[in-house]
Amino acid sequence: MDVEVMNALLLPVTLTFLLLLEAKALPAEHRMHGPYRWVCTGLSVVVIGFGLYMIPQALGW
């Protein structure tokens, strides 16, 4: 149970960092472009939202 709570707390930070890293650190030819970028960003936002939604339930609030 504690691992799930830790995952829900760290997942937004990790996914945000990975998206920013992809956008800033990679050379232009290796970055995501077009619809693929929007799909990956949208799915990341959905996963982050579900993770944050589950925190109160996991803590028993």
C-alpha positions in Angstrom: 0.0 0.0 0.0 2.8 2.4 0.9 4.5 1.7 -2.5 1.3 2.6 -4.3 1.0 5.9 -2.4 4.6 6.7 -3.2 4.0 5.9 -6.9 1.0 8.2 -7.0 3.0 11.0 -5.4 6.1 10.7 -7.6 4.4 9.9 -10.9 3.4 13.5 -11.8 7.0 14.7 -11.1 8.5 11.9 -13.1 6.2 12.2 -16.2 6.5 16.0 -16.2 10.3 15.8 -16.0 10.4 13.3 -18.9 8.2 15.4 -21.1 10.3 18.5 -20.4 13.5 16.6 -20.9 12.2 15.4 -24.3 11.3 18.9 -25.3 14.4 20.7 -24.2 17.4 18.3 -24.1 16.9 16.1 -27.2 18.2 17.3 -30.6 15.4 18.6 -32.9 15.4 15.5 -35.1 14.7 13.2 -32.1 11.9 15.2 -30.5 8.3 14.2 -30.7 6.3 16.1 -33.3 2.7 16.5 -34.3 -0.1 14.3 -33.2 2.2 11.8 -31.5 3.4 14.6 -29.1 -0.2 15.6 -28.3 -1.2 12.0 -27.7 1.7 11.3 -25.4 1.2 14.5 -23.5 -2.6 13.9 -23.2 -2.1 10.3 -21.9 0.5 11.6 -19.4 -2.0 14.1 -18.1 -4.7 11.4 -17.8 -2.3 9.1 -15.9 -1.2 12.0 -13.6 -4.8 12.8 -12.9 -5.7 9.2 -12.0 -2.6 9.0 -9.8 -3.5 12.2 -7.9 -7.2 11.0 -7.7 -6.1 7.8 -6.0 -4.0 9.4 -3.3 -6.8 10.1 -0.8 -8.3 6.7 -1.3 -4.9 5.0 -0.8 -4.4 7.0 2.4 -7.9 6.2 3.6 -9.2 9.7 3.8 
